[in-house]
Amino acid sequence: MKRRVRLVVAPLVAGAMIAAACGGSDDSSDDTGADEEVDAGGGEEPADEPADDAEEPADEPADDGDEPADEPADGEDDMAEEPADGEDDMAEPMAIQRGGTLTYLLEAESDTWDIPGANCAVSCITVMNAVADTMTIVNEDGGIEPFLLQEFTANDDFTEFTLVMRDGVTFHDGTPADGAAVYRNMIEMASGTLQGQVFFDLLNGTPLNANNPGAIEDSIVLNDDGSVTVSFNKPFATFGNNLAGRTGWLLAPSFWDSETRAGDLAVGTGPFIMEEQVRGEVTRLVANPNYWRMGADGEPLPYLDGVDFRPNPDVSTRRATMQSGDADVNHDSFGENREFWEGEWLDDGNGLVETDPAREVGYLMFNNSIPPFDNPDVRRALTLCTDRNEYLTFRAPGNALANGPFAEGAAGYIEDPGFPQFDPEAGNALFDEIGRPDVINYGTTDAPANLLTAELFADMWNRNCGLNVAIDQFAQSELITRAITGQFEVFAWRNHGQGHPGLELVWWHSRHAEGLALNFGRIVDPAMDELLFESWTTVDRAEIDEIAKEMNQLFADQVYNMWLDTTQWSIPYRDGVHGLQHITLESGNRNQQAVAGRVEVDEAWIES
């Protein structure tokens, strides 16, 4: 495989990670892979069952009914306060109206707001983004800009970052959100089981190592002028992306000090205050009267009086609730509903939130550390025996076939990276040469939809290549435990698609492949390790794209996963709802659009 050796490439970096609040940089996005879904900050959601049918841990099971889609043809969110029914662009913008409570249906409940160790997936992220501002934000071009921070700067080799908090911001409990609060937040995140993965490369080493109690000392420093310096022992150009996700949510010292914080309501600086959570029913937010930001009209935010987030794991119930007019916004990654949302729903004058090209991918995840899938020839032969289009037809109709971890339009996408295609004759020939496993153990949760998918693959592999498959069913609650501990051979998953290959490091780097591993597939590949760290050395989008393409080709060559389809979330909203996923940036740039179902409600408003 062709390799390039590059150290820090991006000569413009003193300001590259974006210096002042009025400037943008050339970096990119979402929760080291740790922040987007371990979301250790990294972007993952487990996927062994349709995301709509189960609570999503930081990683979510592969959505058996998830249907990726190209961007909605119509009804994208109104970024200029246009009517949701798609009125002519030349029409005079409607005046923003204040008041009202937005009812937002979520696919899952969240069990804690204690983020450093939380499996905070899409539903949790959606709520937290309304309650706790992130320190940085990703713009539409993938650049990192200061958001809650006044300044965010990096040194020339991306090993030292300076965080300067803006003046005058207060937490919901009335205490100052100052440099000391930023420092405390960094300490808490770095000490967390999951968020600590983001800080693995602190100057003095990882704080997660029990034999290294001094890791944080001199690595995270509160300076005399109130700024905070975070230093790493290697280039970490993606740190700004982490601060735009879970790692960057600023929470109050009172929350950190609470002995019961695992069950407490979150206390942030965001546009909405968390008033109550009735588990399984509603998480109720009310407007923050002291919020620091102004909207596009120059008026104080938020416009809404509040937001009621209502979790319901049943996709059909959520759709019916939207159709009856009893909710304003809905989470939906279930493919069978896509035709309705993009057709009849829009025809009736409603809307769909615009999505970013970066999307998650559904796949069969192999445990590369144990037989039979520690043998790349077995992985390749099984892929040759798999008619992935048959899977799309029966289990994900209308979805786009995936040949790699990056969706079309995202960094690293290649239409044909060389991933093995369906060829049962070649698959049988390879199995005849290397020998067939006595049995393949396919793990799946006990959800009916997932069992159907498991049975489809079992039948396909037997029919095409004479393989014996045992289906191992278990409770949804066991899914993450089995993934982290490596107690599986193969099961369906959904992950990645964070918009930056560097955010995938915790999921693919060999150092995260042992013990309680976030590299669930136990991928150990020096070439992959080198590419992942190389992606941390630059903010140049073209270089990041080239690095990601090499990762894509490496996955195709070694078949570490069997890619199935890309995921397209549908976030439908009713006519009369405006401003979803609209964030007014001081730079004048547009913010990144919705990634993996995560939608901002900061500037949402409702027609009375």
C-alpha positions as CSV (number, residue, x, y, z in Angstrom):
1,M,0.0,0.0,0.0
2,K,1.2,3.4,-1.0
3,R,2.2,5.6,2.0
4,R,3.2,9.1,2.5
5,V,5.2,10.3,5.5
6,R,4.2,13.7,6.8
7,L,4.6,15.5,10.0
8,V,2.8,18.7,10.7
9,V,1.6,20.2,7.5
10,A,-0.4,23.4,8.0
11,P,1.9,26.3,8.3
12,L,-0.9,28.7,9.1
13,V,-1.6,27.4,12.5
14,A,-1.0,29.9,15.1
15,G,-4.4,30.9,14.1
16,A,-5.4,27.7,12.4
17,M,-7.5,26.4,15.2
18,I,-9.1,29.7,15.2
19,A,-7.9,32.5,17.3
20,A,-10.6,35.0,18.0
21,A,-14.3,34.7,18.1
22,C,-14.5,36.6,14.9
23,G,-12.4,34.2,12.8
24,G,-12.7,30.7,11.4
25,S,-10.1,28.0,10.9
26,D,-9.5,25.2,8.5
27,D,-10.1,22.3,10.8
28,S,-13.0,19.9,11.1
29,S,-15.7,18.0,13.2
30,D,-18.3,15.5,16.1
31,D,-18.1,13.5,20.1
32,T,-10.4,11.5,18.8
33,G,-13.0,9.3,18.0
34,A,-13.6,9.4,21.6
35,D,-15.7,12.4,21.5
36,E,-18.1,11.6,19.1
37,E,-19.4,8.5,20.4
38,V,-17.5,6.8,23.1
39,D,-18.9,8.5,22.5
40,A,-15.6,9.1,24.4
41,G,-16.0,11.8,22.6
42,G,-15.9,9.8,19.3
43,G,-19.1,9.3,17.2
44,E,-20.4,6.1,17.6
45,E,-23.6,4.5,18.2
46,P,-23.9,0.7,18.6
47,A,-26.1,-0.8,16.1
48,D,-27.3,-4.2,16.6
49,E,-30.8,-3.1,16.5
50,P,-32.7,-0.4,14.8
51,A,-31.7,2.8,16.6
52,D,-35.3,3.5,16.9
53,D,-36.1,0.5,18.9
54,A,-33.6,0.7,21.7
55,E,-31.7,3.0,24.0
56,E,-28.5,3.9,22.3
57,P,-25.3,3.7,24.1
58,A,-22.3,5.7,23.0
59,D,-22.1,3.2,20.2
60,E,-25.3,2.0,18.8
61,P,-26.2,-1.3,17.3
62,A,-26.5,-1.5,13.6
63,D,-29.9,-0.3,12.7
64,D,-31.5,-3.2,11.0
65,G,-34.1,-1.0,9.5
66,D,-32.0,2.1,9.1
67,E,-32.3,3.6,5.7
68,P,-29.7,6.0,4.5
69,A,-30.8,8.5,2.1
70,D,-29.4,11.1,0.0
71,E,-30.2,14.6,1.2
72,P,-33.9,15.5,1.5
73,A,-34.9,16.9,-1.8
74,D,-37.1,19.5,-0.2
75,G,-37.9,20.9,3.1
76,E,-34.5,21.6,4.5
77,D,-34.4,23.6,7.6
78,D,-35.0,27.4,7.2
79,M,-31.7,29.1,7.9
80,A,-33.1,32.5,7.2
81,E,-36.4,32.0,9.1
82,E,-38.3,31.0,5.9
83,P,-41.6,29.4,6.4
84,A,-41.3,25.6,6.8
85,D,-43.5,25.0,3.9
86,G,-40.8,25.9,1.5
87,E,-42.0,29.4,0.4
88,D,-40.1,31.1,-2.4
89,D,-36.6,32.1,-1.4
90,M,-37.4,35.7,-2.7
91,A,-40.3,36.1,-0.3
92,E,-39.9,38.4,2.6
93,P,-38.6,36.5,5.7
94,M,-41.2,35.9,8.3
95,A,-40.7,37.8,11.6
96,I,-39.5,35.6,14.4
97,Q,-42.1,34.9,17.1
98,R,-41.4,34.3,20.8
99,G,-43.0,31.9,23.1
100,G,-44.4,28.4,23.1
101,T,-43.0,25.0,24.1
102,L,-41.5,22.7,21.5
103,T,-42.3,19.0,21.8
104,Y,-39.4,16.9,20.5
105,L,-39.7,13.1,20.2
106,L,-36.5,11.1,21.0
107,E,-35.8,7.5,20.1
108,A,-34.4,6.7,23.5
109,E,-34.1,7.8,27.1
110,S,-30.9,8.9,28.7
111,D,-29.9,7.3,32.0
112,T,-27.4,10.0,33.3
113,W,-26.1,13.5,32.5
114,D,-22.7,12.7,34.1
115,I,-20.9,12.9,30.8
116,P,-17.4,11.8,31.6
117,G,-18.5,8.2,32.0
118,A,-21.8,8.3,30.1
119,N,-22.9,6.3,27.1
120,C,-24.3,9.6,25.6
121,A,-25.7,8.8,22.2
122,V,-27.9,10.8,19.8
123,S,-30.9,11.4,22.2
124,C,-28.6,12.3,25.0
125,I,-26.5,14.6,22.8
126,T,-29.7,16.4,21.5
127,V,-30.8,17.3,25.0
128,M,-27.3,18.2,26.3
129,N,-26.7,20.6,23.3
130,A,-29.7,22.6,24.5
131,V,-28.5,22.7,28.1
132,A,-24.7,23.0,27.9
133,D,-22.9,25.0,25.2
134,T,-19.8,23.5,23.7
135,M,-16.5,25.4,24.0
136,T,-16.0,25.3,20.2
137,I,-18.2,24.7,17.2
138,V,-17.8,23.2,13.7
139,N,-18.7,25.4,10.8
140,E,-20.1,24.2,7.4
141,D,-16.7,24.0,5.9
142,G,-15.4,21.7,8.7
143,G,-13.5,24.5,10.4
144,I,-13.3,24.8,14.2
145,E,-14.4,28.2,15.7
146,P,-14.6,29.4,19.3
147,F,-18.2,29.2,20.6
148,L,-18.5,29.4,24.3
149,L,-14.8,30.3,24.4
150,Q,-13.7,33.8,23.4
151,E,-10.5,32.3,21.9
152,F,-9.2,28.9,21.1
153,T,-5.6,28.7,19.7
154,A,-3.0,26.1,19.1
155,N,0.7,26.2,18.8
156,D,2.4,25.3,15.5
157,D,2.6,21.6,16.0
158,F,-0.8,21.1,17.7
159,T,0.6,20.0,21.0
160,E,-0.5,22.9,23.1
161,F,-3.9,24.6,23.2
162,T,-5.0,27.8,25.0
163,L,-8.6,28.2,26.0
164,V,-9.8,31.7,26.9
165,M,-13.3,31.9,28.4
166,R,-15.5,34.9,27.3
167,D,-16.6,37.3,30.0
168,G,-20.0,37.6,31.5
169,V,-21.4,34.1,31.1
170,T,-23.1,32.4,34.0
171,F,-24.3,28.9,34.8
172,H,-27.9,28.1,35.3
173,D,-27.2,28.2,39.1
174,G,-26.0,31.8,38.8
175,T,-22.3,31.1,39.4
176,P,-19.7,32.4,36.9
177,A,-18.7,30.4,33.9
178,D,-15.0,31.5,34.1
179,G,-11.6,30.1,33.4
180,A,-11.6,28.2,36.7
181,A,-14.8,26.5,35.6
182,V,-13.2,25.6,32.2
183,Y,-10.2,24.2,34.1
184,R,-12.4,22.1,36.4
185,N,-14.4,20.8,33.4
186,M,-11.1,19.7,31.7
187,I,-10.0,17.9,34.8
188,E,-13.4,16.1,35.2
189,M,-13.5,15.1,31.5
190,A,-9.9,13.9,31.5
191,S,-10.6,11.7,34.6
192,G,-13.7,10.1,33.1
193,T,-13.8,6.5,32.0
194,L,-15.0,7.4,28.5
195,Q,-14.1,11.1,28.1
196,G,-10.7,10.2,29.5
197,Q,-10.0,8.5,26.2
198,V,-9.8,12.0,24.6
199,F,-7.0,12.9,27.0
200,F,-5.0,9.7,26.5
201,D,-2.0,11.6,25.1
202,L,-1.7,14.4,27.7
203,L,1.8,15.7,28.1
204,N,2.4,13.6,31.2
205,G,0.5,10.5,29.9
206,T,-3.0,9.2,30.3
207,P,-4.8,9.9,33.6
208,L,-6.7,6.6,33.2
209,N,-3.5,4.8,34.2
210,A,-3.7,4.0,37.9
211,N,0.1,4.1,38.0
212,N,0.3,7.6,36.7
213,P,-1.4,9.8,39.3
214,G,0.4,12.9,38.1
215,A,-0.8,12.8,34.5
216,I,-2.9,15.9,34.7
217,E,-0.4,18.0,36.6
218,D,1.4,20.3,34.1
219,S,-0.8,18.9,31.3
220,I,-3.9,20.9,32.2
221,V,-3.0,24.3,33.7
222,L,-5.1,27.3,34.9
223,N,-3.0,30.3,34.1
224,D,-2.8,33.5,36.2
225,D,-4.8,35.4,33.5
226,G,-7.7,32.9,33.8
227,S,-6.9,31.1,30.5
228,V,-6.4,27.3,30.5
229,T,-3.6,25.5,28.7
230,V,-3.9,21.9,27.7
231,S,-0.7,20.2,26.5
232,F,-0.3,16.9,24.7
233,N,2.8,14.7,24.0
234,K,2.0,14.5,20.3
235,P,0.1,16.5,17.7
236,F,-3.6,16.5,18.3
237,A,-5.2,18.7,15.7
238,T,-8.6,17.2,16.3
239,F,-8.8,18.4,19.9
240,G,-10.9,21.3,18.7
241,N,-13.4,18.9,17.2
242,N,-13.7,17.1,20.6
243,L,-14.4,20.4,22.3
244,A,-17.2,20.9,19.8
245,G,-18.8,17.7,21.1
246,R,-19.2,15.9,24.5
247,T,-15.8,16.9,25.7
248,G,-16.6,20.6,25.3
249,W,-19.9,20.8,27.2
250,L,-19.2,23.2,30.1
251,L,-21.0,22.1,33.3
252,A,-21.1,24.0,36.6
253,P,-18.8,23.2,39.6
254,S,-22.0,22.6,41.6
255,F,-22.8,19.7,39.4
256,W,-19.2,18.3,39.6
257,D,-19.3,18.7,43.4
258,S,-22.6,16.8,43.9
259,E,-22.2,13.3,45.4
260,T,-25.4,12.3,43.5
261,R,-24.4,13.8,40.2
262,A,-25.0,10.5,38.3
263,G,-28.7,11.1,38.9
264,D,-28.7,14.9,39.0
265,L,-30.0,17.3,36.4
266,A,-27.3,18.9,34.2
267,V,-26.3,22.5,35.1
268,G,-24.8,24.2,32.1
269,T,-24.7,27.6,30.4
270,G,-27.0,26.8,27.5
271,P,-30.2,28.5,26.2
272,F,-32.4,26.1,28.2
273,I,-32.4,25.0,31.9
274,M,-33.1,21.4,32.7
275,E,-36.1,21.7,35.0
276,E,-37.1,18.0,35.5
277,Q,-36.7,14.5,34.1
278,V,-39.5,12.0,34.5
279,R,-37.7,8.9,33.2
280,G,-39.4,7.3,30.2
281,E,-41.8,10.3,29.9
282,V,-40.2,13.7,29.5
283,T,-37.1,15.8,30.1
284,R,-38.5,19.3,30.5
285,L,-36.4,22.3,29.7
286,V,-37.3,26.0,30.3
287,A,-35.8,29.1,28.8
288,N,-32.6,30.5,30.4
289,P,-33.4,34.2,31.0
290,N,-29.7,35.0,31.3
291,Y,-28.4,33.3,28.2
292,W,-25.4,35.1,26.7
293,R,-26.1,34.8,22.9
294,M,-28.2,36.8,20.5
295,G,-30.0,35.4,17.5
296,A,-29.7,36.3,13.9
297,D,-32.2,39.2,14.5
298,G,-30.0,40.7,17.2
299,E,-32.5,39.7,19.9
300,P,-31.8,37.6,23.0
301,L,-32.1,33.9,22.8
302,P,-33.9,31.6,23.2
303,Y,-37.1,32.4,21.4
304,L,-39.0,29.4,22.9
305,D,-40.4,29.3,26.5
306,G,-39.2,25.7,26.7
307,V,-38.6,22.3,25.2
308,D,-40.2,19.0,26.2
309,F,-38.1,16.1,25.1
310,R,-40.2,12.9,25.1
311,P,-38.5,9.6,24.7
312,N,-40.3,6.7,22.9
313,P,-38.4,3.7,21.6
314,D,-41.3,2.7,19.3
315,V,-40.8,4.2,15.8
316,S,-44.4,3.6,14.8
317,T,-45.8,5.5,17.8
318,R,-43.5,8.4,17.1
319,R,-44.6,8.7,13.5
320,A,-48.3,8.4,14.5
321,T,-47.7,11.2,17.1
322,M,-46.3,13.5,14.5
323,Q,-49.1,12.7,12.0
324,S,-51.7,13.5,14.7
325,G,-50.1,16.9,15.4
326,D,-49.2,16.1,19.0
327,A,-45.5,16.7,18.6
328,D,-43.3,19.2,16.7
329,V,-40.1,17.3,15.9
330,N,-39.2,13.7,15.6
331,H,-36.1,11.4,15.6
332,D,-36.2,8.7,12.9
333,S,-33.5,6.6,11.4
334,F,-35.9,3.8,10.4
335,G,-35.6,3.3,6.6
336,E,-39.1,2.2,6.0
337,N,-40.4,5.6,7.0
338,R,-38.1,7.6,4.7
339,E,-40.4,7.5,1.7
340,F,-43.2,8.9,3.8
341,W,-41.1,11.7,5.3
342,E,-39.7,12.8,2.0
343,G,-43.0,12.4,0.2
344,E,-46.3,12.9,1.8
345,W,-44.9,14.7,4.8
346,L,-43.2,17.4,2.7
347,D,-46.2,17.6,0.3
348,D,-48.4,18.5,3.3
349,G,-46.2,21.6,3.9
350,N,-44.0,20.2,6.7
351,G,-40.2,20.0,6.7
352,L,-37.0,17.9,7.2
353,V,-33.9,19.2,8.9
354,E,-30.9,19.4,6.5
355,T,-28.2,16.9,7.2
356,D,-24.4,17.0,6.7
357,P,-22.9,14.6,4.1
358,A,-21.0,12.8,6.9
359,R,-23.2,9.8,7.9
360,E,-22.9,6.7,10.0
361,V,-22.5,3.3,8.3
362,G,-24.1,0.0,9.1
363,Y,-21.9,-3.0,9.0
364,L,-21.1,-6.5,10.3
365,M,-18.4,-6.1,12.8
366,F,-15.9,-8.9,13.1
367,N,-13.9,-9.7,16.2
368,N,-10.5,-9.6,14.5
369,S,-8.7,-11.0,17.6
370,I,-10.2,-14.5,17.8
371,P,-11.0,-17.4,15.4
372,P,-12.4,-17.6,12.8
373,F,-12.2,-13.8,12.0
374,D,-8.6,-13.4,13.1
375,N,-7.9,-14.8,9.7
376,P,-8.3,-12.1,6.9
377,D,-9.0,-14.8,4.4
378,V,-12.0,-16.0,6.4
379,R,-13.3,-12.4,6.5
380,R,-12.8,-12.0,2.8
381,A,-14.3,-15.3,1.9
382,L,-17.4,-14.6,4.0
383,T,-17.8,-11.2,2.3
384,L,-17.6,-12.9,-1.1
385,C,-20.4,-15.2,0.0
386,T,-22.6,-12.3,1.1
387,D,-25.1,-10.7,-1.3
388,R,-25.3,-7.3,0.3
389,N,-27.8,-6.2,-2.2
390,E,-30.1,-8.9,-1.0
391,Y,-29.7,-7.5,2.6
392,L,-30.6,-4.1,1.3
393,T,-33.7,-5.4,-0.5
394,F,-35.1,-7.3,2.4
395,R,-33.8,-5.5,5.5
396,A,-32.9,-1.9,4.4
397,P,-34.9,-1.2,1.2
398,G,-33.8,1.9,-0.6
399,N,-30.6,2.3,1.3
400,A,-27.3,3.1,-0.4
401,L,-24.7,0.3,-0.4
402,A,-21.6,1.1,1.6
403,N,-18.1,0.0,0.5
404,G,-16.2,1.7,3.2
405,P,-16.6,3.7,6.5
406,F,-17.1,7.1,4.9
407,A,-20.4,8.2,3.1
408,E,-20.5,10.0,-0.2
409,G,-19.6,13.7,0.3
410,A,-17.6,13.0,3.4
411,A,-13.8,13.1,3.7
412,G,-12.3,9.7,2.7
413,Y,-15.2,8.6,0.4
414,I,-14.2,6.4,-2.6
415,E,-16.9,5.0,-4.8
416,D,-14.8,1.8,-5.3
417,P,-12.0,1.4,-2.8
418,G,-11.6,-2.3,-3.7
419,F,-13.9,-3.8,-1.1
420,P,-14.9,-7.5,-2.1
421,Q,-18.1,-7.8,-4.0
422,F,-20.6,-10.7,-4.1
423,D,-18.9,-13.6,-5.8
424,P,-20.0,-17.0,-4.3
425,E,-17.8,-19.0,-6.7
426,A,-14.7,-17.1,-5.5
427,G,-15.9,-17.4,-1.9
428,N,-16.3,-21.2,-2.1
429,A,-12.9,-21.5,-3.8
430,L,-11.3,-19.6,-1.0
431,F,-13.1,-21.6,1.7
432,D,-12.1,-24.8,-0.1
433,E,-8.5,-23.6,0.2
434,I,-8.4,-22.4,3.8
435,G,-11.2,-24.6,5.3
436,R,-14.6,-23.7,6.5
437,P,-15.2,-22.8,10.2
438,D,-17.1,-25.5,12.0
439,V,-19.7,-22.8,13.0
440,I,-20.0,-19.1,12.8
441,N,-21.6,-17.5,15.9
442,Y,-23.7,-14.5,14.9
443,G,-24.6,-12.4,18.0
444,T,-27.7,-10.3,18.1
445,T,-30.1,-8.7,20.6
446,D,-33.5,-10.3,21.1
447,A,-35.4,-7.6,19.2
448,P,-37.5,-9.3,16.4
449,A,-36.1,-7.1,13.7
450,N,-32.6,-8.1,14.6
451,L,-33.4,-11.8,14.6
452,L,-34.8,-11.4,11.1
453,T,-31.5,-9.9,9.9
454,A,-29.5,-12.6,11.7
455,E,-31.6,-15.3,10.0
456,L,-31.2,-13.7,6.6
457,F,-27.4,-13.8,6.9
458,A,-27.4,-17.3,8.3
459,D,-29.5,-18.6,5.4
460,M,-27.5,-16.6,2.8
461,W,-24.1,-18.0,4.1
462,N,-25.4,-21.5,4.2
463,R,-27.1,-21.3,0.8
464,N,-24.1,-19.6,-1.0
465,C,-21.1,-21.2,0.7
466,G,-22.3,-24.2,2.8
467,L,-21.6,-22.5,6.2
468,N,-23.1,-23.4,9.5
469,V,-24.3,-20.4,11.6
470,A,-25.5,-20.4,15.2
471,I,-27.5,-17.3,16.2
472,D,-26.6,-16.2,19.7
473,Q,-29.4,-14.0,21.1
474,F,-29.1,-11.8,24.2
475,A,-30.7,-8.8,25.9
476,Q,-30.0,-5.3,24.5
477,S,-28.5,-4.4,27.8
478,E,-25.7,-6.9,27.1
479,L,-24.7,-5.4,23.8
480,I,-22.1,-2.9,24.9
481,T,-20.7,-5.2,27.5
482,R,-20.1,-7.9,24.9
483,A,-18.5,-5.4,22.5
484,I,-16.2,-3.8,25.1
485,T,-15.1,-7.2,26.5
486,G,-14.8,-8.9,23.1
487,Q,-17.4,-11.6,23.8
488,F,-18.6,-12.0,20.2
489,E,-17.5,-13.3,16.8
490,V,-19.7,-11.1,14.5
491,F,-22.7,-8.9,14.9
492,A,-24.4,-5.9,13.2
493,W,-23.3,-2.4,14.2
494,R,-23.7,1.2,13.3
495,N,-20.9,3.8,13.8
496,H,-18.5,6.3,12.4
497,G,-19.5,9.1,10.1
498,Q,-18.2,11.9,12.3
499,G,-16.9,14.1,9.5
500,H,-13.2,13.7,10.5
501,P,-11.1,10.5,10.3
502,G,-9.1,11.5,13.4
503,L,-12.2,11.2,15.5
504,E,-12.3,7.5,14.7
505,L,-9.0,6.8,16.5
506,V,-10.4,5.2,19.6
507,W,-12.5,2.8,17.4
508,W,-9.6,1.7,15.1
509,H,-6.2,2.2,16.8
510,S,-4.5,-0.8,18.2
511,R,-3.8,0.8,21.6
512,H,-7.6,0.7,22.2
513,A,-7.9,-2.9,21.3
514,E,-7.1,-4.6,24.6
515,G,-8.9,-5.1,27.9
516,L,-12.1,-3.0,28.0
517,A,-11.6,-2.0,24.4
518,L,-13.3,0.8,22.5
519,N,-11.7,-0.6,19.4
520,F,-14.5,-3.2,19.5
521,G,-13.3,-5.1,16.4
522,R,-9.8,-5.5,17.9
523,I,-8.2,-4.1,14.8
524,V,-4.4,-4.2,15.2
525,D,-2.7,-2.8,12.1
526,P,0.5,-0.6,12.2
527,A,-0.5,1.0,8.9
528,M,-3.9,2.0,10.3
529,D,-2.3,3.3,13.5
530,E,0.1,5.5,11.5
531,L,-2.7,6.9,9.3
532,L,-4.9,7.7,12.4
533,F,-2.1,9.7,14.1
534,E,-1.2,11.3,10.7
535,S,-4.8,12.7,10.6
536,W,-4.0,14.4,13.9
537,T,-1.2,16.4,12.4
538,T,-3.1,18.7,10.0
539,V,-6.1,20.9,9.6
540,D,-5.8,21.0,5.8
541,R,-9.0,19.5,4.5
542,A,-7.4,18.1,1.3
543,E,-4.8,16.3,3.3
544,I,-7.3,14.9,5.7
545,D,-9.3,13.6,2.7
546,E,-6.3,11.8,1.3
547,I,-5.4,10.3,4.6
548,A,-9.0,9.0,5.1
549,K,-9.0,7.5,1.6
550,E,-5.9,5.5,2.5
551,M,-7.8,4.2,5.6
552,N,-10.7,3.3,3.3
553,Q,-8.5,1.3,1.0
554,L,-6.9,-0.4,4.0
555,F,-10.3,-1.5,5.3
556,A,-11.1,-2.8,1.8
557,D,-7.8,-4.7,1.6
558,Q,-8.0,-6.3,5.1
559,V,-11.9,-6.6,5.3
560,Y,-11.8,-5.7,9.0
561,N,-15.6,-5.0,8.8
562,M,-18.2,-6.0,6.3
563,W,-19.8,-2.7,5.2
564,L,-23.5,-2.8,4.5
565,D,-25.2,0.6,4.1
566,T,-25.0,4.3,5.0
567,T,-27.4,5.8,7.4
568,Q,-29.7,8.8,6.7
569,W,-31.5,10.2,9.7
570,S,-34.9,11.9,9.0
571,I,-35.6,14.7,11.4
572,P,-39.1,15.7,10.4
573,Y,-40.8,18.8,11.9
574,R,-44.3,20.2,11.4
575,D,-45.3,23.2,9.5
576,G,-44.8,26.3,11.6
577,V,-41.5,25.2,13.3
578,H,-38.5,27.2,12.3
579,G,-34.7,27.6,13.1
580,L,-33.8,24.0,13.9
581,Q,-30.0,23.4,13.6
582,H,-29.5,27.2,13.1
583,I,-26.7,28.6,15.1
584,T,-25.7,32.3,14.6
585,L,-21.9,32.3,14.6
586,E,-19.9,35.5,15.3
587,S,-17.7,34.8,12.3
588,G,-20.7,35.0,10.0
589,N,-20.1,31.4,8.8
590,R,-22.9,28.8,8.7
591,N,-22.7,26.1,11.3
592,Q,-22.4,22.4,10.3
593,Q,-25.7,20.8,9.6
594,A,-27.1,17.8,11.4
595,V,-24.7,14.9,11.9
596,A,-26.1,11.5,13.0
597,G,-29.5,12.8,14.1
598,R,-28.1,15.5,16.4
599,V,-30.1,18.7,16.1
600,E,-29.8,22.0,17.8
601,V,-32.9,23.8,19.2
602,D,-31.1,27.0,20.4
603,E,-32.7,29.3,17.8
604,A,-35.9,27.3,17.1
605,W,-39.2,29.2,17.1
606,I,-42.8,28.3,16.5
607,E,-45.5,30.3,14.7
608,S,-48.3,31.1,17.1
